[in-house]
């Protein structure tokens, strides 16, 4: 089914894999979300679409804040959805809320511009 293959575009991030995946050369886009969060569900297809478009240059991951409370606390995520860009393991930009595709795409493009400038 098409939806299952699209889900494979994002990586489930946990405390066990977050630091190793986040320290790669390419930027990491992180979606902090929860199953019960309505706005998170609204944004899910947007994140999947961006992952399909930019996944070859940006790692797209999702953190379930109910399962990974230490990660959400570590990055001071108090509202969801929260979308963060990480470069070299450090958060460099964030957007909070159901902001729409254009705002999230700007976040991704900024991360790519930044990584291109650093190379």
Phi, psi and omega in degrees: 000144186300320184295325180292322179291327178293325179298333180290353180285342178245149181260137173284117181265136179227173176301328183291326185246353187301307185293319181292319179289324182287344183266010178288172182291330183272153179298154178239126176262123183241128177256109174272121189213176173212153182301322186276358187272111179302308178300329177296318179294322178296322184277344184305313179295331178293315179298317179298320179295317179292324178296322178294325184279320188244003186300339177283343181242343181228136174277125179256124180226160181232136176244117174282111187294336177286327180272334186236061183298327180294322178292316180294325177291317180304322182255017174052049177272109182251342179230143177232151359287146170238133180243125181235147172254130177244139172229130181053038176081000183244140176290133181240342180199156180207153174226135181245133175103174178280089192263348181095166186294318183300317181294319179291323179293324175299319179300315180294315181296322177298318179297319179292320177298318180296319182287328178292322179291329182280342185283000000 
